[in-house]
Amino acid sequence: MGANIGTSITNTLVSLTQVSDRNEFRRAFGGATIHDMFNWLNVLLLLPLEVLTQALNPTGEGYLEYTTDAILNSIDVGETKGTKMKLLKVITTPFTSLIIKTDKKVLSEWALNNTEYFNASLVKHFCKYSTEIIDLGDNETETVRIPLERCPSLFSQTDLADLYVGLILLAVSLLMLCGCLVLMVKILHTLLQGSIASVIRTTLNADIPYFGWLTGYLAMLVGCGMTILVQSSSVFTSALTPLVGCGVISLERMYPLTLGSNIGTTTTALLAALAASGATLRPSIQIALVHLVFNLTGIVVFYTLPGLRWPVPLARALGNVTASYRWFAVAYLLGMFMILPALVFGLSMAGPTALYAVCGVAMTTASFVAMVNVLQRRAPAFLPVPLRSWAFLPKPLRSLEPYDRMVTGMTSHCCCGTAVAMETEAEADSVAREKKAAQAEFAGRDNPALQTDHSLA
């Protein structure tokens, strides 16, 4: 569950490459965070369900454990070793091996908690060794491996600590990723001019004639297939994010593509599990199936039930907020991927009572606020007069404007603040018009989740 949440940070970071244009950033951030919203909602649904079913089941198995165990019991897993499947890695591995080679044995020994490898380096420095047998006396000998030749990779030629190697690789990878995506956006802007842009948008976002309800499921298959090919949901969704920002793909089309990508990425774990052998094969396959069932359950709840397609309006709302307050994107990243997980982890260390009490209060408050917001828009007559708006609350509790003034004041003396201040009024007016039109169109719908999204198109 944590891995599913963590993997969605990549495309959210990618959306920041379009921060210079408010309208593009609004669409890109909405398209990126739809992955976050689905994963968070899925965890909020299945984590309590898993804990509850573990407590109620006499065997102590939760929903995911029981389901995957039943699947494995219905098939003959055996104890034979599977084979690894390589797709794009056949092309990329020769290039990456010229930069870095890792010692997979060290990873395996860490997983087994072998203390002899606690200070071992993950970087594989030597590829050729000679073996010598040393006589220790008293009929005792010791076999020693003497390194002869370094591996033909860049970092194998250095003696840098793993920390510095990791930081260098991270920085270079992020620069390459952002550089490629910026170039991709510029090329798209050049290509998508005039009538061709309209044709592409219409084609990609169109429904299948007479079978419109099947379009989303076809998009899921496409997302699943492409992710199986690249073996990473982060790569696929990160490539789609600039397309959403440029208006090529709508938010409604992005949603099933992302869900299909979530299914496709489970094949990576399944293929890795099939490479296990002996007694480790069954538990390896089971935890891979847990990943699959986790995502399938989320799709059944948050996609096949149209009234529960909450990730779409939630992502749209986040995109609209970042269009007005671009600093909110950084606050969102820090809050959702660092502060909130650390807070929950800290509470769990304090004991179940503290965790359940705080989470219970937080979820009750969030549910109440969400319910009141819905009633304010759709049926204000059912609410008491004070609750028909949030005007009775202090402004910092109902608006980001006070925080915006504070952030703007703090950044007014740096280049970032100057760049934001240089934005033209025409751009801000354009964003306001788009948001107003989208809200007017969205307000008259009985069930927004059933409709095609045009506000981010």
N, C-alpha and C positions, 0 to 999 in steps of 0.2 A: 504493500500500500504506500509506504514511504517512497519507494522507487518510482511509482507511478506519478506521485506529486512532484518529486525532484526532477524527473525527465521533462516536465512541462516548462521548466524555467528557461530552456534554451530559446524557444521561439518567442517567449516574452522579451528576452534580451534582444533578439533579432529585430523586434518591432521598434526598438529605440533608434535603429538606423534611419527611420523615416520621421524622426522627431521634428525636423525642420519645417515640415508642412503640417499644419494642424489637421486639415481634413484627411490627409493620408495617414497621419499618426492615429487619428480617431478610428479609422477603419482597421489599420494594422494592429493596434493594441486590442481592439475588440476581437479580431480574428485570432490573435495569439492567446488571449485569456480564455477563450471558449474551451481550450484544452484544460486549463487550470480549473475552471468552474466544474467541468464534468468530473475530473479526478477528485476534487475536494468534496463534491456532493456524494460521489460514490463512496468515499472513505467515511463521510458522516453517516451514510446509510449502513454500510457493511461492517464497520468496526464495532459499533454497539451491537449489531445483530450477531456478530461472531462471538462477542463476549457473553451475550445473553444466552445464545444457544449452547455454548460451552457449559454454562451454569445449569441449564435445564436438562441437558442430555446426560443420562446416567454414565455413558462411556467417556464423557468429558470432551467429546469432539464438537467443534463448532460447525456452522453451516458450510464453510468452504472446505474444512478438513473432511467432514463427513461426505460431502458431495464428491470430492476428488478421490476419496478412498473407495467409494462405491463404483466410480468409473474404472479404477484400476482393478478392482475385484472382478469386474465383468470381462476383463481382457487378460490374456496371458502375457505378462510382462517378461517373465523368465529372468535369466541372469546373463544374457549374452551382451556383448559390447556392440554398441551402434557405431555409426560412422559420422564424421563431421562433414557438413555440407558447406561449401564455400561458393559464394556467388560473386559479388563485386570484390571480395577480399582477394580473389585470384589476381585482380588488376592492381589493387591498392597495396597489398602486402609487400611486393618487391620495393615499392617506393618508401613506405614507412620504415621498412627494415634498414634502409640506408641512413635513417635519422636516429632511430631508437630500437633496441632489442631488449625485451624484458625477460627476466628469468621466471618462468611460470612455476617452476618447482618451489620458489620462495613463497609465492602466493598460496600454493597448496599447503605448504608447511605452516604458514601463518593460520590458515583455516583450521588446521589440526592442532593449533596451539603448541607447536614444537618450539621449546625455549631456545634451542640451538640456533634458530633462524631469526630470532627477534631483532638482531642488529644487522641482518643480511641486507644487501642492496638489491633492489628490484631491477636495476640496470644490469644487463648481462654484458660484462666487460670482456670475457675470454670465451672463445669458441673451441680452442684446441688445448688439450692437456696431455701431459705425460704422467704415467703412474709409476711410482717407486715404492718398493717395500723396504721399510726400515726395521732393522733388527734391534729390539729393545732389550734383549737379553732375557734370560730365564725362559727361553722358548716362547717369547712373545714378540709379535711383529705388528707393525702399523702400516697401513696403505695410505700414501700421501699423493694427492693430485697436484702436479706442478703446472701452472699456466704457461703456455708456450706462445700463443698467438691471440691477439685481440680480435674481437668480432668486427666485421666491416661496416660499422655504423658510426655516425658522428659522435654520439655521446659515449660510445664504448672506448673512444680514444682519450677521454678525459677522466679525471678522478673526482669530478664534482659530486657533492652530496645529492642524494635523491631529492631533497627538498628544492634545491636550486634547479635541478634538471626539470622537475615538475613545474616550477614557476615559469621557467623559460618556455617550455612546451605549451603551457596554458596561454601565456601572453601571445606567442606566435600564432597559435591556433585561433584565438579570438580575433586577432588582427586579420588573419587570412579570411576567416568567416565573414567578418563585418565588411572587409574590402570587397569580397566576391558579391555579397548581397547589395552593397551600394552600387556596384557596377551593374548588377542585375536590374535594380530599380531604374537606373539611368537608361539602360537599353530598352526596358519595357516602356518608359516614357517616350523614347524615340520611335519605337515601333507602333505603339498604340495611339496613333493619331488619326483623326477623321473618322470615316465610315468603318474602317477595319476594326477600330476599337469597339464600336457599337455591335458589329457582327460577332466578335469574339465573346463579348460579355453576354450577348443574347444566347449564343450557342452553349456556353459553359453553364449558364444558370437556368437554361430551359428545362422544362419537365418532359418526360416521355409522353407523346400524344396518347390520349385515352387511358394511360396507366401512370398518371402523375405520382401516385402514392408509391410506385416502385422506384422512382428516380433516386430517392435518398439511399435505398438499399443498394442500388447499382453504384452510387458514389462510394458507399462503404466498401464494396468489392474492389473498386479502383484503389481506394486508400490502402486497403489490406494488401493488395498485390504489389503496389509500389513500395510499401514498407518492407514486405518480404524480400524484395529485390535489394534494397539498400540496407536492410537489417537494422533499421533505427527509426523509431517514430519521430525522434527529435530532428533528424535530417529532413524527413518528408514534411513535417509541419512547419519547420523553419523555412523551407523552400516555398511553401504556400503563403506564408505571412506577407511577403512583399506583394504577392499577387492580390491579396485581399486589400492591402493598402492602396494599390493602384486602381482598385475598383474592378479588376478583372473577374474576381470570384466574390460572390456575395457571402454574407455571414451564414445564411441558411444553407448554402452549399458547402461551406467550410465545415459545418458541424458534422455531417455524416462522413466526410472525408477524414476528419480527425478521429471519429469513432472507429472507422475501418483501420486507420493507422494504429490505434490502440490494440486491435485484434492482431494485426500483422506483426507487431513487435513481440507478441508472445511466442511467435515461431522461433525467435532467437534463443529463448530459454529452452524451448522444447528440443531444438536441435542440439543445444549444449547438453541437455539431459540425456539424449540418446547416445552421446559419446561416452557416457559413464559405463562402468562395468561392474559385474558382480553384485554385491549387496548394496552398492550405492545407486544402482540403476533405478529401483522403485522409488525411493525418496526423492531422487533428482527429478523424475518424471512427475511425481505428485506435486512438488512445489511449483513446477512449470505449469501444471494444470490449474493450480490455485490462481496463478496470474491470469490464465485464460478465463476461468469461471468468474473471477472478480470483474473483468471487463465485460463479459457477456451479460452478467447480472445487471451491471450499470446501464448497458444498452437497452435491455428489456424494460427497465424502469424509466430511464430518462430519454428514451427515443421512441420506442414502440407505443408508449402511452403519450399521445400528443400533448395532453394537458400538463404533462410533467417535463416538457422540454425546457426546463428552467435555465440551463447553461446559455441559451441564446439570448434571452432578455438580460440576464446578468452580465454577459460579456458586452452586450450593446451599451448597458448603463456604464460599465467601466470605461469603454471607449469614449463615451460622451463626456465623462468626468475628466479624462486625460486631455481631451480637446480644449477644455477650459483651463485646466491646471496641469501643465505638463510635468511639474515636479511630482505629481501624484504617482506617476509611473515608477519612480525610484522608491517612493514610500511604500507602494504596493509590493515591489520586489523584496524590500527589506522585511516588511511585515509578514507577508505570506510564506516566504521561503526561509526566513531566519528567525524572526522574533516569535511568531506564533508556534512553530515547531519546538523552539527552545523552551517556550513557556509551558507547553503541554508536557514536554519531557521533564521539566523541572517539577511540575505538579505531580507527575507520575512517580517521581523519586520521593516526593513527600508522603506518598501513600494513596491508596484508592479513595479514601474518604475526602481528602482535599481535592483530588482530581475530579471526582464525580460532583462534588458540591460546586466547584467553580465552573466546570463545563455545563452543569445543569442550569445554573443561573444565566450563563452566557447564552446558551441555546434557547432558553425560555424568553429572554429579553429580545434576542434576534427574531424569534418566531412572532412575538407580539408586535415588534416594529414592522416586520414584513406584512403581517395581516392588516395592521392599521393603514399602511401605505396603499395596499390593494383596495381597501374599503374607501379610502380618501379619493381614489381615482374613479372607482366604479359605483359605489353606493354610499356616498357621504351621509345620507339621511339616516343610516343605521348607527352612526357614531354620535356620541355626545358632542355638543357644540365645541367644547375646548379641544377635542381630538380631531376635528375636521381639518385642522392644519397644525403644523408644528411651531406656530408663531409664539406660543407661550414659553418655549424653551430658549435658553440663552443662545445667542448666535453661534458660538463655537461648537454647540451640540447639534446644530441643524444645518450648518453650512461650512464649506471649506474656505470661504472668503477670508476670514480672519487669519487662517494659517497661510493663505496665499500672500497676504500682505506681509506677514512675518518672513516667509521664504524669499519673497521679492526684495524685501529690505536687506536681508542677509546676503543676497547674491548681486545686489545692485552695483557693487564695486569690483566685481570680477567679470571676465569676458563672457561667461555664460549668461549672466544677468543682462549684460549689454546686448548680447545677441537676441535674447528674448524680447527685450524692450524695443528692438528695431523692427519688430513685426508690424506689417502695415495694417491699418484699420480695415482695409478691404478684405484681407484674409480672415480677420476675426468676424467681420460681418457675414462672410460666406459661410463660415462654420455655423454661426447662429442661425442663418436661414435654413441650412440643411438640417440642423437639429430640430428646428421648429416645425419644418415640413414633415420630418420623420415622426415627431411626437403627435402631430395632428392626424397623420395617417394611422398611427399605431393606436391612438386613443379610442377610435371607433370600432375596434375589433372585439368580438366576444371572447375569442381565444387566440391571442397573439402567437402562441406556439404552433398553431396549425397553419399559419400563413407564411407566404414567401417574404423574406426580408428584403426591403428595398432601401431601408434607411442607411445601410452601409454599402449599398451596391455602387 
